[in-house]
Amino acid sequence: MSSSLSQSSLPLSPLSRRGLLAAGAVAAGGAVVAAVPGTAAAAPAGARTSAAATLIIHNARVFTGVPGARPVEAVAVGRDGRILATGTGSAVRRLIGRDTEVVNARGNTVMSGIHDGHVHPLGAGDRSLRPSLQSAETSVAELQEILKGFLADTGGAGAEPDSWLVVEDWNPVGLLPAGTAPHHAMLDALPTRRPVALVGGDGHNLWANRRALEIAGITAATPDPAGGKIVKGADGKPTGVLKDDAQGLVTRHVPEPTKAQLVAACARALGDAAAAGVTTMMDALVGRHELELYRALSKAGKLPQRIVPALRLDAAQAKDPAGSLAYARGLRKEFEGVRGLRFGMVKVFLDGVIEHPAQTAALLEPYLDGHGKPTDNRGELYVSGRDYGRLSAAFNAAGWQMHAHGLGDRAVRTALDGYAYARRVTGVRDARNAVAHLQIVDPADLKRFAQLGVAACMQLQWAARDTWTMDALLPYIGPERHRWMYPARSLEKAGARLSGGSDWPVDALQVWNQIRTSIDRKGAEGDGPLYRELEGLSRASTLRMHTLGTAWQLRQDALTGTVERGKAADLVLLDRDVTRCPVKDISDTRVELTLVGGKAVHDAHSATGRAAVSRLARAAAGPRPASYAAVHGGRHRACGCGGH
């Protein structure tokens, strides 16, 4: 399937007058750029002007992504938006023509743009419209003071009594002293009659006040919905905490932002992703609402990346392969004309999250009680192996790919069993199905990824020692299983294809810290390394994982993912050489220029580029979210899917 781009990409020639590509513009320690007028520096004698490049980046450390490739120091971009040539600076400069822009990279890295294989960019835009608790740990009194400020900031007295206050990034285990359980009475004490809902940063918990519960009709007699839980106290009455799909009982009553507000917010989010160097994204949770947003963004020229939408199928749809396939085909038919979108992927949630107290990730053996004793809880498997196999077979036979949320080792095995069944009954050998997250993988399943041609889509920014991998997990699964947390190198050694994803807006989009953490298993925020000697990747492996690996996962590797002649010029120019700088310095990498199809979609020295860089920096400076946070399952509104 071909991939088309929105016309949002900024042409190089305007940028040459005001941004990074301005004649003589110099970034501090970065690139020197000059516009070549085409007289004294015209193409070599006898050269055909039709072969002249629109852009040449030279004096670069080019990471081609091709194993064993010769060193490359220059890249030329043709008028068709593809890579015209790579090689030495002297050879590539022969392609300079009348209007060629020439960038001196000063020895910094040029590489393929980042391919994000599991992300929720529209959720990031939607979330930006609401106040955030930034996953802070607070006492009840401190939380109430913060919420009073949010009430004032979101309308004050003029918003009484019916305007919802929805607050993102609540830390479900963050009330102090530790162990304090949330209850609606704590929110009821606020000086307001407004309905209040705090959305958990883990995507699996929501805390509502009494007014919100009343609007939702939740009482002691309300049964738990499928895939969710209404937490009740010893008196049998709702405490205000709703888990997983029970959150929808409340969120369905929250009014949507206006379309214009959402489009503007999502456009900013996509601009921030371009500023981080992301050129392709697989939106991991898409329904009609998201597709309508993408259509509006594309029509407005605000869709700079290549987008592969993964259409979400819920647990009920997973039991109906024929109906689900008809649903997916119907959405594709309706929206396939949207420039910038390429269809062919569906998403299914097999389990939840593993950290205490949620413990909804599906495990092969029970969780422990925190003191070494097994409980009777093995987590929740939302779709059976039989159903997932039949579903995968139906979609693979029709040319579609499967993308499973599989976090616990039982969910991972269920996905692999489903793919094995599909392969057996359909005969399709290159389906390129995927399992995402892979927080715990049983060692017996490592080789199956390569055997089945399944992509291992990992979010390795969390592969560090911190509260969430240690305090909230180690006592509840024990050291033997804990050792197999995010087993990236073990999967690589077993022949698996690794792909990378951010899962943004789980926390701030920090692509380069994500890459750094894949190597040292500590990152900028970890308390220490997490099995670095066993599971840390090499620089080359992690750079390929986040470029070619994800391009392969998305069936886009013939078009993008490496820096080779003939491929689309989806490129980034960085402010340092990430192939040689100290590993810890990779976290602070800044993207100077991002190209998609040869068009500049981010210039760090333009006004819009500076604004995007500032937003990324502010977000990165904030506290980390609670546990494996934010958008798993799209069970809250941060992913733009709640209630849809």
Secondary structure, 3 states (H helix, E strand, C coil): CCCCCCCCCECHHHHHHHCCCCCCCECCCCCEEEECCCCCCCCCCCCCHHHCCCEEEECCEEECCCCCCCCECEEEECCCCEEEEEECHHHHHHHCCCCCEEEECCCCEEEECEEEEEECHHHHHHHCCCCECCCCCEEHHHHHHHHHHHHHHCCHHHHCCCCCEEEEEECCCCEECCCCCCCHHHHHCCCCCCCEEEEECCCCEEEECHHHHHHHCCCCCCCCCCCEEEEECCCCCEEEEEEEHHHHHHHCCCCCCCHHHHHHHHHHHHHHHHHCCEEEEEEEEECHHHHHHHHHHHHCCCCCCEEEEEEEECHHHHCCHHHHHHHHHHHHHHHCCCCCECCCEEEEECCCCCCCCCCCCCCCCCCECCCCCECCCCCCCCCCHHHHHHHHHHHHHCCCEEEEEECCHHHHHHHHHHHHHHHHHHCCCCCCCEEEECCECCHHHHHHHHHHCCEEEECHHHCEECHHHHHCCHHHHHHHHHCCECCHHHHHHCCCEEEECCCCCCCCCCHHHHHHHHHHCCCCCCCEECCHHHHCCCHHHHHHHHHHHHHHHCCCCCCCCCCCCCCECCEEEECCCCCCCCHHHHHHCCEEEEEECCEEEEECCCHHHHHHHHHHHHHHHCCCCCCCCCCHHHCCHHHCCCCC
